[in-house]
Amino acid sequence: MYVHLGDDVMIRSSEIIAILDKQTVMDSEEMKELLEKRKSELMNISNGAFKSLVITSTHMYLSPIAIATLRKKALSGVPMNG
């Protein structure tokens, strides 16, 4: 199954390692360090303020979609858009 992350980006749900909310990312020094180290893999698809961070083995996506919505999409097994 695929999960729509925002903009025109869709990834396989099996590729998702973690989905974190913005507050967790912003409050964690470790997450800030990770974002800095993997800057070349970071894709901001939020066109503004992001709501969640989706981590895969090859990319990290700053998504405009809330964490609860992304988790629901990833776990539902049903393809959803928007």
PDB file of N, CA, C and O in Angstrom, chain B, residues numbered from 101:
ATOM      1  N   MET B 101       0.819  -1.178   0.000  1.00  0.00           N
ATOM      2  CA  MET B 101       0.000   0.000   0.000  1.00  0.00           C
ATOM      3  C   MET B 101       0.871   1.252   0.000  1.00  0.00           C
ATOM      4  O   MET B 101       2.014   1.237   0.455  1.00  0.00           O
ATOM      5  N   TYR B 102       0.313   2.306  -0.510  1.00  0.00           N
ATOM      6  CA  TYR B 102       1.003   3.589  -0.554  1.00  0.00           C
ATOM      7  C   TYR B 102       0.339   4.586   0.388  1.00  0.00           C
ATOM      8  O   TYR B 102      -0.866   4.528   0.634  1.00  0.00           O
ATOM      9  N   VAL B 103       1.150   5.495   0.904  1.00  0.00           N
ATOM     10  CA  VAL B 103       0.668   6.537   1.802  1.00  0.00           C
ATOM     11  C   VAL B 103       0.982   7.888   1.165  1.00  0.00           C
ATOM     12  O   VAL B 103       2.124   8.153   0.789  1.00  0.00           O
ATOM     13  N   HIS B 104      -0.026   8.730   1.046  1.00  0.00           N
ATOM     14  CA  HIS B 104       0.147  10.082   0.523  1.00  0.00           C
ATOM     15  C   HIS B 104       0.666  10.961   1.648  1.00  0.00           C
ATOM     16  O   HIS B 104       0.020  11.089   2.688  1.00  0.00           O
ATOM     17  N   LEU B 105       1.853  11.579   1.443  1.00  0.00           N
ATOM     18  CA  LEU B 105       2.485  12.386   2.483  1.00  0.00           C
ATOM     19  C   LEU B 105       2.204  13.878   2.335  1.00  0.00           C
ATOM     20  O   LEU B 105       2.503  14.658   3.240  1.00  0.00           O
ATOM     21  N   GLY B 106       1.642  14.272   1.221  1.00  0.00           N
ATOM     22  CA  GLY B 106       1.421  15.680   0.940  1.00  0.00           C
ATOM     23  C   GLY B 106       2.031  16.016  -0.401  1.00  0.00           C
ATOM     24  O   GLY B 106       2.804  15.237  -0.958  1.00  0.00           O
ATOM     25  N   ASP B 107       1.673  17.202  -0.924  1.00  0.00           N
ATOM     26  CA  ASP B 107       2.125  17.610  -2.243  1.00  0.00           C
ATOM     27  C   ASP B 107       1.784  16.474  -3.198  1.00  0.00           C
ATOM     28  O   ASP B 107       0.639  16.022  -3.206  1.00  0.00           O
ATOM     29  N   ASP B 108       2.711  16.002  -3.988  1.00  0.00           N
ATOM     30  CA  ASP B 108       2.462  14.868  -4.883  1.00  0.00           C
ATOM     31  C   ASP B 108       3.323  13.673  -4.493  1.00  0.00           C
ATOM     32  O   ASP B 108       3.703  12.880  -5.355  1.00  0.00           O
ATOM     33  N   VAL B 109       3.632  13.534  -3.219  1.00  0.00           N
ATOM     34  CA  VAL B 109       4.541  12.499  -2.751  1.00  0.00           C
ATOM     35  C   VAL B 109       3.763  11.347  -2.126  1.00  0.00           C
ATOM     36  O   VAL B 109       2.950  11.532  -1.220  1.00  0.00           O
ATOM     37  N   MET B 110       4.039  10.152  -2.642  1.00  0.00           N
ATOM     38  CA  MET B 110       3.475   8.921  -2.086  1.00  0.00           C
ATOM     39  C   MET B 110       4.617   7.945  -1.897  1.00  0.00           C
ATOM     40  O   MET B 110       5.512   7.851  -2.737  1.00  0.00           O
ATOM     41  N   ILE B 111       4.583   7.216  -0.784  1.00  0.00           N
ATOM     42  CA  ILE B 111       5.597   6.193  -0.530  1.00  0.00           C
ATOM     43  C   ILE B 111       4.903   4.914  -0.078  1.00  0.00           C
ATOM     44  O   ILE B 111       3.757   4.933   0.371  1.00  0.00           O
ATOM     45  N   ARG B 112       5.616   3.816  -0.206  1.00  0.00           N
ATOM     46  CA  ARG B 112       5.074   2.541   0.281  1.00  0.00           C
ATOM     47  C   ARG B 112       5.013   2.577   1.805  1.00  0.00           C
ATOM     48  O   ARG B 112       5.947   3.044   2.458  1.00  0.00           O
ATOM     49  N   SER B 113       3.929   2.091   2.359  1.00  0.00           N
ATOM     50  CA  SER B 113       3.798   2.077   3.816  1.00  0.00           C
ATOM     51  C   SER B 113       4.872   1.196   4.455  1.00  0.00           C
ATOM     52  O   SER B 113       5.274   1.447   5.591  1.00  0.00           O
ATOM     53  N   SER B 114       5.335   0.183   3.752  1.00  0.00           N
ATOM     54  CA  SER B 114       6.370  -0.703   4.277  1.00  0.00           C
ATOM     55  C   SER B 114       7.733  -0.006   4.403  1.00  0.00           C
ATOM     56  O   SER B 114       8.614  -0.508   5.102  1.00  0.00           O
ATOM     57  N   GLU B 115       7.917   1.137   3.740  1.00  0.00           N
ATOM     58  CA  GLU B 115       9.172   1.884   3.809  1.00  0.00           C
ATOM     59  C   GLU B 115       9.252   2.781   5.045  1.00  0.00           C
ATOM     60  O   GLU B 115      10.332   3.258   5.395  1.00  0.00           O
ATOM     61  N   ILE B 116       8.127   3.010   5.700  1.00  0.00           N
ATOM     62  CA  ILE B 116       8.100   3.940   6.833  1.00  0.00           C
ATOM     63  C   ILE B 116       8.747   3.314   8.063  1.00  0.00           C
ATOM     64  O   ILE B 116       8.361   2.235   8.513  1.00  0.00           O
ATOM     65  N   ILE B 117       9.744   4.023   8.592  1.00  0.00           N
ATOM     66  CA  ILE B 117      10.411   3.599   9.819  1.00  0.00           C
ATOM     67  C   ILE B 117       9.743   4.268  11.016  1.00  0.00           C
ATOM     68  O   ILE B 117       9.507   3.627  12.041  1.00  0.00           O
ATOM     69  N   ALA B 118       9.438   5.569  10.881  1.00  0.00           N
ATOM     70  CA  ALA B 118       8.817   6.309  11.982  1.00  0.00           C
ATOM     71  C   ALA B 118       8.048   7.503  11.437  1.00  0.00           C
ATOM     72  O   ALA B 118       8.368   8.054  10.384  1.00  0.00           O
ATOM     73  N   ILE B 119       7.018   7.883  12.194  1.00  0.00           N
ATOM     74  CA  ILE B 119       6.272   9.110  11.933  1.00  0.00           C
ATOM     75  C   ILE B 119       6.244   9.873  13.253  1.00  0.00           C
ATOM     76  O   ILE B 119       5.727   9.383  14.257  1.00  0.00           O
ATOM     77  N   LEU B 120       6.806  11.075  13.238  1.00  0.00           N
ATOM     78  CA  LEU B 120       6.910  11.876  14.459  1.00  0.00           C
ATOM     79  C   LEU B 120       6.176  13.196  14.283  1.00  0.00           C
ATOM     80  O   LEU B 120       6.136  13.755  13.187  1.00  0.00           O
ATOM     81  N   ASP B 121       5.598  13.685  15.369  1.00  0.00           N
ATOM     82  CA  ASP B 121       4.915  14.973  15.297  1.00  0.00           C
ATOM     83  C   ASP B 121       5.936  16.101  15.398  1.00  0.00           C
ATOM     84  O   ASP B 121       7.050  15.905  15.885  1.00  0.00           O
ATOM     85  N   LYS B 122       5.544  17.272  14.936  1.00  0.00           N
ATOM     86  CA  LYS B 122       6.431  18.430  14.903  1.00  0.00           C
ATOM     87  C   LYS B 122       6.993  18.753  16.282  1.00  0.00           C
ATOM     88  O   LYS B 122       8.182  19.045  16.406  1.00  0.00           O
ATOM     89  N   GLN B 123       6.178  18.707  17.298  1.00  0.00           N
ATOM     90  CA  GLN B 123       6.628  19.066  18.646  1.00  0.00           C
ATOM     91  C   GLN B 123       7.743  18.147  19.131  1.00  0.00           C
ATOM     92  O   GLN B 123       8.708  18.605  19.744  1.00  0.00           O
ATOM     93  N   THR B 124       7.614  16.867  18.861  1.00  0.00           N
ATOM     94  CA  THR B 124       8.655  15.909  19.240  1.00  0.00           C
ATOM     95  C   THR B 124       9.961  16.233  18.536  1.00  0.00           C
ATOM     96  O   THR B 124      11.028  16.196  19.148  1.00  0.00           O
ATOM     97  N   VAL B 125       9.876  16.546  17.267  1.00  0.00           N
ATOM     98  CA  VAL B 125      11.066  16.883  16.485  1.00  0.00           C
ATOM     99  C   VAL B 125      11.715  18.152  17.020  1.00  0.00           C
ATOM    100  O   VAL B 125      12.932  18.196  17.202  1.00  0.00           O
ATOM    101  N   MET B 126      10.923  19.175  17.272  1.00  0.00           N
ATOM    102  CA  MET B 126      11.450  20.468  17.694  1.00  0.00           C
ATOM    103  C   MET B 126      11.982  20.448  19.128  1.00  0.00           C
ATOM    104  O   MET B 126      12.874  21.230  19.459  1.00  0.00           O
ATOM    105  N   ASP B 127      11.456  19.574  19.983  1.00  0.00           N
ATOM    106  CA  ASP B 127      11.873  19.512  21.382  1.00  0.00           C
ATOM    107  C   ASP B 127      13.083  18.609  21.624  1.00  0.00           C
ATOM    108  O   ASP B 127      13.647  18.618  22.718  1.00  0.00           O
ATOM    109  N   SER B 128      13.485  17.839  20.631  1.00  0.00           N
ATOM    110  CA  SER B 128      14.543  16.847  20.817  1.00  0.00           C
ATOM    111  C   SER B 128      15.852  17.300  20.167  1.00  0.00           C
ATOM    112  O   SER B 128      15.910  17.540  18.961  1.00  0.00           O
ATOM    113  N   GLU B 129      16.892  17.411  20.983  1.00  0.00           N
ATOM    114  CA  GLU B 129      18.220  17.755  20.450  1.00  0.00           C
ATOM    115  C   GLU B 129      18.727  16.643  19.529  1.00  0.00           C
ATOM    116  O   GLU B 129      19.390  16.919  18.529  1.00  0.00           O
ATOM    117  N   GLU B 130      18.418  15.394  19.863  1.00  0.00           N
ATOM    118  CA  GLU B 130      18.840  14.267  19.038  1.00  0.00           C
ATOM    119  C   GLU B 130      18.200  14.333  17.650  1.00  0.00           C
ATOM    120  O   GLU B 130      18.851  14.044  16.646  1.00  0.00           O
ATOM    121  N   MET B 131      16.932  14.712  17.600  1.00  0.00           N
ATOM    122  CA  MET B 131      16.250  14.824  16.303  1.00  0.00           C
ATOM    123  C   MET B 131      16.827  15.972  15.487  1.00  0.00           C
ATOM    124  O   MET B 131      16.988  15.852  14.272  1.00  0.00           O
ATOM    125  N   LYS B 132      17.134  17.068  16.136  1.00  0.00           N
ATOM    126  CA  LYS B 132      17.748  18.201  15.434  1.00  0.00           C
ATOM    127  C   LYS B 132      19.103  17.799  14.849  1.00  0.00           C
ATOM    128  O   LYS B 132      19.437  18.175  13.725  1.00  0.00           O
ATOM    129  N   GLU B 133      19.880  17.033  15.619  1.00  0.00           N
ATOM    130  CA  GLU B 133      21.167  16.534  15.131  1.00  0.00           C
ATOM    131  C   GLU B 133      20.976  15.589  13.947  1.00  0.00           C
ATOM    132  O   GLU B 133      21.719  15.660  12.967  1.00  0.00           O
ATOM    133  N   LEU B 134      19.984  14.707  14.036  1.00  0.00           N
ATOM    134  CA  LEU B 134      19.698  13.780  12.940  1.00  0.00           C
ATOM    135  C   LEU B 134      19.322  14.541  11.680  1.00  0.00           C
ATOM    136  O   LEU B 134      19.814  14.229  10.595  1.00  0.00           O
ATOM    137  N   LEU B 135      18.455  15.536  11.811  1.00  0.00           N
ATOM    138  CA  LEU B 135      18.054  16.335  10.653  1.00  0.00           C
ATOM    139  C   LEU B 135      19.258  17.030  10.033  1.00  0.00           C
ATOM    140  O   LEU B 135      19.365  17.114   8.810  1.00  0.00           O
ATOM    141  N   GLU B 136      20.156  17.523  10.861  1.00  0.00           N
ATOM    142  CA  GLU B 136      21.353  18.200  10.359  1.00  0.00           C
ATOM    143  C   GLU B 136      22.275  17.212   9.643  1.00  0.00           C
ATOM    144  O   GLU B 136      22.793  17.521   8.570  1.00  0.00           O
ATOM    145  N   LYS B 137      22.484  16.027  10.223  1.00  0.00           N
ATOM    146  CA  LYS B 137      23.361  15.011   9.630  1.00  0.00           C
ATOM    147  C   LYS B 137      22.810  14.484   8.307  1.00  0.00           C
ATOM    148  O   LYS B 137      23.562  14.207   7.373  1.00  0.00           O
ATOM    149  N   ARG B 138      21.489  14.352   8.244  1.00  0.00           N
ATOM    150  CA  ARG B 138      20.859  13.784   7.038  1.00  0.00           C
ATOM    151  C   ARG B 138      20.185  14.866   6.185  1.00  0.00           C
ATOM    152  O   ARG B 138      19.192  14.601   5.507  1.00  0.00           O
ATOM    153  N   LYS B 139      20.726  16.071   6.227  1.00  0.00           N
ATOM    154  CA  LYS B 139      20.146  17.213   5.518  1.00  0.00           C
ATOM    155  C   LYS B 139      19.938  16.923   4.031  1.00  0.00           C
ATOM    156  O   LYS B 139      18.944  17.360   3.450  1.00  0.00           O
ATOM    157  N   SER B 140      20.863  16.194   3.414  1.00  0.00           N
ATOM    158  CA  SER B 140      20.750  15.896   1.984  1.00  0.00           C
ATOM    159  C   SER B 140      19.574  14.962   1.682  1.00  0.00           C
ATOM    160  O   SER B 140      19.117  14.891   0.542  1.00  0.00           O
ATOM    161  N   GLU B 141      19.087  14.253   2.694  1.00  0.00           N
ATOM    162  CA  GLU B 141      17.964  13.329   2.525  1.00  0.00           C
ATOM    163  C   GLU B 141      16.630  13.948   2.936  1.00  0.00           C
ATOM    164  O   GLU B 141      15.579  13.323   2.797  1.00  0.00           O
ATOM    165  N   LEU B 142      16.680  15.178   3.442  1.00  0.00           N
ATOM    166  CA  LEU B 142      15.483  15.846   3.953  1.00  0.00           C
ATOM    167  C   LEU B 142      14.703  16.504   2.822  1.00  0.00           C
ATOM    168  O   LEU B 142      15.253  17.280   2.040  1.00  0.00           O
ATOM    169  N   MET B 143      13.421  16.183   2.748  1.00  0.00           N
ATOM    170  CA  MET B 143      12.549  16.767   1.730  1.00  0.00           C
ATOM    171  C   MET B 143      11.400  17.488   2.427  1.00  0.00           C
ATOM    172  O   MET B 143      10.593  16.869   3.121  1.00  0.00           O
ATOM    173  N   ASN B 144      11.338  18.807   2.233  1.00  0.00           N
ATOM    174  CA  ASN B 144      10.240  19.587   2.807  1.00  0.00           C
ATOM    175  C   ASN B 144       9.132  19.682   1.772  1.00  0.00           C
ATOM    176  O   ASN B 144       9.234  20.430   0.799  1.00  0.00           O
ATOM    177  N   ILE B 145       8.069  18.911   1.995  1.00  0.00           N
ATOM    178  CA  ILE B 145       6.938  18.907   1.064  1.00  0.00           C
ATOM    179  C   ILE B 145       5.745  19.648   1.651  1.00  0.00           C
ATOM    180  O   ILE B 145       4.622  19.532   1.160  1.00  0.00           O
ATOM    181  N   SER B 146       6.001  20.405   2.700  1.00  0.00           N
ATOM    182  CA  SER B 146       4.901  21.058   3.409  1.00  0.00           C
ATOM    183  C   SER B 146       4.531  22.420   2.851  1.00  0.00           C
ATOM    184  O   SER B 146       3.468  22.947   3.178  1.00  0.00           O
ATOM    185  N   ASN B 147       5.386  23.004   2.012  1.00  0.00           N
ATOM    186  CA  ASN B 147       5.113  24.342   1.476  1.00  0.00           C
ATOM    187  C   ASN B 147       4.791  25.325   2.593  1.00  0.00           C
ATOM    188  O   ASN B 147       3.865  26.127   2.474  1.00  0.00           O
ATOM    189  N   GLY B 148       5.531  25.262   3.642  1.00  0.00           N
ATOM    190  CA  GLY B 148       5.308  26.107   4.817  1.00  0.00           C
ATOM    191  C   GLY B 148       5.632  25.318   6.066  1.00  0.00           C
ATOM    192  O   GLY B 148       6.557  24.506   6.072  1.00  0.00           O
ATOM    193  N   ALA B 149       4.883  25.552   7.113  1.00  0.00           N
ATOM    194  CA  ALA B 149       5.112  24.859   8.384  1.00  0.00           C
ATOM    195  C   ALA B 149       4.710  23.386   8.271  1.00  0.00           C
ATOM    196  O   ALA B 149       3.626  23.058   7.789  1.00  0.00           O
ATOM    197  N   PHE B 150       5.606  22.509   8.727  1.00  0.00           N
ATOM    198  CA  PHE B 150       5.294  21.084   8.687  1.00  0.00           C
ATOM    199  C   PHE B 150       4.538  20.674   9.944  1.00  0.00           C
ATOM    200  O   PHE B 150       4.610  21.350  10.970  1.00  0.00           O
ATOM    201  N   LYS B 151       3.802  19.547   9.855  1.00  0.00           N
ATOM    202  CA  LYS B 151       3.067  19.007  10.996  1.00  0.00           C
ATOM    203  C   LYS B 151       3.668  17.702  11.486  1.00  0.00           C
ATOM    204  O   LYS B 151       3.491  17.324  12.644  1.00  0.00           O
ATOM    205  N   SER B 152       4.386  17.007  10.592  1.00  0.00           N
ATOM    206  CA  SER B 152       4.965  15.729  10.978  1.00  0.00           C
ATOM    207  C   SER B 152       6.227  15.454  10.179  1.00  0.00           C
ATOM    208  O   SER B 152       6.472  16.059   9.136  1.00  0.00           O
ATOM    209  N   LEU B 153       7.021  14.526  10.696  1.00  0.00           N
ATOM    210  CA  LEU B 153       8.239  14.070  10.039  1.00  0.00           C
ATOM    211  C   LEU B 153       8.083  12.574   9.789  1.00  0.00           C
ATOM    212  O   LEU B 153       7.828  11.799  10.711  1.00  0.00           O
ATOM    213  N   VAL B 154       8.242  12.181   8.523  1.00  0.00           N
ATOM    214  CA  VAL B 154       8.170  10.766   8.154  1.00  0.00           C
ATOM    215  C   VAL B 154       9.580  10.326   7.788  1.00  0.00           C
ATOM    216  O   VAL B 154      10.222  10.919   6.920  1.00  0.00           O
ATOM    217  N   ILE B 155      10.058   9.275   8.461  1.00  0.00           N
ATOM    218  CA  ILE B 155      11.414   8.787   8.252  1.00  0.00           C
ATOM    219  C   ILE B 155      11.371   7.443   7.533  1.00  0.00           C
ATOM    220  O   ILE B 155      10.659   6.526   7.943  1.00  0.00           O
ATOM    221  N   THR B 156      12.153   7.342   6.442  1.00  0.00           N
ATOM    222  CA  THR B 156      12.365   6.079   5.744  1.00  0.00           C
ATOM    223  C   THR B 156      13.867   5.820   5.758  1.00  0.00           C
ATOM    224  O   THR B 156      14.627   6.644   6.269  1.00  0.00           O
ATOM    225  N   SER B 157      14.300   4.715   5.218  1.00  0.00           N
ATOM    226  CA  SER B 157      15.734   4.422   5.218  1.00  0.00           C
ATOM    227  C   SER B 157      16.514   5.333   4.273  1.00  0.00           C
ATOM    228  O   SER B 157      17.725   5.488   4.432  1.00  0.00           O
ATOM    229  N   THR B 158      15.850   5.929   3.306  1.00  0.00           N
ATOM    230  CA  THR B 158      16.548   6.762   2.320  1.00  0.00           C
ATOM    231  C   THR B 158      16.202   8.242   2.380  1.00  0.00           C
ATOM    232  O   THR B 158      16.980   9.068   1.903  1.00  0.00           O
ATOM    233  N   HIS B 159      15.060   8.600   2.952  1.00  0.00           N
ATOM    234  CA  HIS B 159      14.632   9.994   2.991  1.00  0.00           C
ATOM    235  C   HIS B 159      13.925  10.319   4.305  1.00  0.00           C
ATOM    236  O   HIS B 159      13.477   9.440   5.041  1.00  0.00           O
ATOM    237  N   MET B 160      13.850  11.614   4.558  1.00  0.00           N
ATOM    238  CA  MET B 160      13.028  12.127   5.650  1.00  0.00           C
ATOM    239  C   MET B 160      12.145  13.206   5.026  1.00  0.00           C
ATOM    240  O   MET B 160      12.629  14.070   4.296  1.00  0.00           O
ATOM    241  N   TYR B 161      10.852  13.147   5.318  1.00  0.00           N
ATOM    242  CA  TYR B 161       9.887  14.061   4.716  1.00  0.00           C
ATOM    243  C   TYR B 161       9.234  14.926   5.782  1.00  0.00           C
ATOM    244  O   TYR B 161       8.688  14.416   6.760  1.00  0.00           O
ATOM    245  N   LEU B 162       9.292  16.247   5.586  1.00  0.00           N
ATOM    246  CA  LEU B 162       8.535  17.165   6.427  1.00  0.00           C
ATOM    247  C   LEU B 162       7.181  17.312   5.761  1.00  0.00           C
ATOM    248  O   LEU B 162       7.072  17.905   4.688  1.00  0.00           O
ATOM    249  N   SER B 163       6.158  16.778   6.388  1.00  0.00           N
ATOM    250  CA  SER B 163       4.833  16.679   5.787  1.00  0.00           C
ATOM    251  C   SER B 163       3.849  17.691   6.385  1.00  0.00           C
ATOM    252  O   SER B 163       3.906  17.989   7.578  1.00  0.00           O
ATOM    253  N   PRO B 164       2.946  18.216   5.545  1.00  0.00           N
ATOM    254  CA  PRO B 164       1.911  19.110   6.045  1.00  0.00           C
ATOM    255  C   PRO B 164       0.733  18.369   6.667  1.00  0.00           C
ATOM    256  O   PRO B 164      -0.200  18.994   7.171  1.00  0.00           O
ATOM    257  N   ILE B 165       0.771  17.039   6.632  1.00  0.00           N
ATOM    258  CA  ILE B 165      -0.334  16.226   7.137  1.00  0.00           C
ATOM    259  C   ILE B 165      -0.061  15.832   8.582  1.00  0.00           C
ATOM    260  O   ILE B 165       1.058  15.449   8.923  1.00  0.00           O
ATOM    261  N   ALA B 166      -1.066  15.923   9.417  1.00  0.00           N
ATOM    262  CA  ALA B 166      -0.935  15.619  10.843  1.00  0.00           C
ATOM    263  C   ALA B 166      -0.562  14.155  11.063  1.00  0.00           C
ATOM    264  O   ALA B 166      -0.915  13.280  10.272  1.00  0.00           O
ATOM    265  N   ILE B 167       0.149  13.913  12.139  1.00  0.00           N
ATOM    266  CA  ILE B 167       0.640  12.580  12.469  1.00  0.00           C
ATOM    267  C   ILE B 167      -0.493  11.554  12.586  1.00  0.00           C
ATOM    268  O   ILE B 167      -0.348  10.426  12.116  1.00  0.00           O
ATOM    269  N   ALA B 168      -1.592  11.920  13.192  1.00  0.00           N
ATOM    270  CA  ALA B 168      -2.711  10.973  13.366  1.00  0.00           C
ATOM    271  C   ALA B 168      -3.262  10.532  12.014  1.00  0.00           C
ATOM    272  O   ALA B 168      -3.599   9.362  11.835  1.00  0.00           O
ATOM    273  N   THR B 169      -3.354  11.445  11.078  1.00  0.00           N
ATOM    274  CA  THR B 169      -3.862  11.124   9.740  1.00  0.00           C
ATOM    275  C   THR B 169      -2.894  10.215   9.007  1.00  0.00           C
ATOM    276  O   THR B 169      -3.313   9.252   8.366  1.00  0.00           O
ATOM    277  N   LEU B 170      -1.593  10.510   9.095  1.00  0.00           N
ATOM    278  CA  LEU B 170      -0.596   9.671   8.428  1.00  0.00           C
ATOM    279  C   LEU B 170      -0.562   8.266   9.013  1.00  0.00           C
ATOM    280  O   LEU B 170      -0.483   7.284   8.274  1.00  0.00           O
ATOM    281  N   ARG B 171      -0.622   8.169  10.325  1.00  0.00           N
ATOM    282  CA  ARG B 171      -0.625   6.839  10.963  1.00  0.00           C
ATOM    283  C   ARG B 171      -1.848   6.043  10.536  1.00  0.00           C
ATOM    284  O   ARG B 171      -1.752   4.849  10.250  1.00  0.00           O
ATOM    285  N   LYS B 172      -2.989   6.703  10.495  1.00  0.00           N
ATOM    286  CA  LYS B 172      -4.218   6.036  10.073  1.00  0.00           C
ATOM    287  C   LYS B 172      -4.074   5.506   8.652  1.00  0.00           C
ATOM    288  O   LYS B 172      -4.458   4.372   8.363  1.00  0.00           O
ATOM    289  N   LYS B 173      -3.520   6.326   7.771  1.00  0.00           N
ATOM    290  CA  LYS B 173      -3.313   5.910   6.382  1.00  0.00           C
ATOM    291  C   LYS B 173      -2.330   4.749   6.294  1.00  0.00           C
ATOM    292  O   LYS B 173      -2.560   3.786   5.562  1.00  0.00           O
ATOM    293  N   ALA B 174      -1.230   4.844   7.045  1.00  0.00           N
ATOM    294  CA  ALA B 174      -0.187   3.820   6.989  1.00  0.00           C
ATOM    295  C   ALA B 174      -0.677   2.482   7.537  1.00  0.00           C
ATOM    296  O   ALA B 174      -0.281   1.427   7.043  1.00  0.00           O
ATOM    297  N   LEU B 175      -1.534   2.520   8.554  1.00  0.00           N
ATOM    298  CA  LEU B 175      -1.977   1.285   9.196  1.00  0.00           C
ATOM    299  C   LEU B 175      -3.277   0.721   8.628  1.00  0.00           C
ATOM    300  O   LEU B 175      -3.634  -0.422   8.915  1.00  0.00           O
ATOM    301  N   SER B 176      -3.973   1.499   7.840  1.00  0.00           N
ATOM    302  CA  SER B 176      -5.281   1.077   7.368  1.00  0.00           C
ATOM    303  C   SER B 176      -5.209  -0.006   6.292  1.00  0.00           C
ATOM    304  O   SER B 176      -6.103  -0.846   6.193  1.00  0.00           O
ATOM    305  N   GLY B 177      -4.147   0.015   5.491  1.00  0.00           N
ATOM    306  CA  GLY B 177      -4.073  -0.943   4.407  1.00  0.00           C
ATOM    307  C   GLY B 177      -4.947  -0.554   3.238  1.00  0.00           C
ATOM    308  O   GLY B 177      -5.036  -1.292   2.257  1.00  0.00           O
ATOM    309  N   VAL B 178      -5.585   0.582   3.327  1.00  0.00           N
ATOM    310  CA  VAL B 178      -6.451   1.061   2.260  1.00  0.00           C
ATOM    311  C   VAL B 178      -5.803   2.300   1.659  1.00  0.00           C
ATOM    312  O   VAL B 178      -5.494   3.240   2.391  1.00  0.00           O
ATOM    313  N   PRO B 179      -5.586   2.329   0.327  1.00  0.00           N
ATOM    314  CA  PRO B 179      -4.993   3.520  -0.260  1.00  0.00           C
ATOM    315  C   PRO B 179      -5.900   4.729  -0.096  1.00  0.00           C
ATOM    316  O   PRO B 179      -7.103   4.667  -0.348  1.00  0.00           O
ATOM    317  N   MET B 180      -5.287   5.838   0.336  1.00  0.00           N
ATOM    318  CA  MET B 180      -6.054   7.075   0.557  1.00  0.00           C
ATOM    319  C   MET B 180      -5.261   8.236  -0.029  1.00  0.00           C
ATOM    320  O   MET B 180      -4.031   8.201  -0.046  1.00  0.00           O
ATOM    321  N   ASN B 181      -5.943   9.244  -0.499  1.00  0.00           N
ATOM    322  CA  ASN B 181      -5.301  10.471  -0.975  1.00  0.00           C
ATOM    323  C   ASN B 181      -5.844  11.630  -0.172  1.00  0.00           C
ATOM    324  O   ASN B 181      -7.001  11.646   0.247  1.00  0.00           O
ATOM    325  N   GLY B 182      -4.936  12.636   0.036  1.00  0.00           N
ATOM    326  CA  GLY B 182      -5.351  13.900   0.662  1.00  0.00           C
ATOM    327  C   GLY B 182      -5.632  13.839   2.076  1.00  0.00           C
ATOM    328  O   GLY B 182      -5.985  14.852   2.680  1.00  0.00           O
TER     329      GLY B 182
END
